[in-house]
Amino acid sequence: MKLFTKCLVFATLMLVCSISNAESLTDSQLKSLIVGKWKVEFQDGPVKVDAIDHFTETGKLISKGIVLLNGQKIELEMSGVWEIKKGFVKATLQKTNRPDMLPPGHISTDQILSIDKNTYKYKNESGKIRVYKRIKK
């Protein structure tokens, strides 16, 4: 039980530290850290996602990935624009090869929980936490 309590305290401290990371940075600092290519993988029920998102310095977002849905492989290619305001990344979709899944004009707003040169953790609008890993050049 002692070990469990220590692990719980450690996990809580890590969460608090990671959340405070983003809160202590300005939007300009967050922007400079997010620029680059990031890989994200997650599973949400029957949906599995494996994608690479490229945030450019000029505010363009390019995303390519694979979605596995009930055994069906769907390739996605999307682009749009992004900005950071008050610690949130707002992305607006402009073009997509699958408008039936995500139409142009779709806006997502994600809260940056923590970010550094290797890892970017965010909470999406559904409250789910996702983690990107930076792709090295």
BELWO-V994764 format. One record per helix or strand of 2 or more residues. SS is the DSSP state (A for helix, B for strand). FROM is the first residue (numbers start at 0). TO is the last residue. If there is no record, write none. Layout:
ss->{SS,SS}
from->{FROM,FROM}
to->{TO,TO}
This chain:
ss->{A,A,B,B,B,B,B,B,B,B}
from->{1,26,35,46,59,71,87,106,118,128}
to->{22,33,43,54,68,84,95,114,122,133}
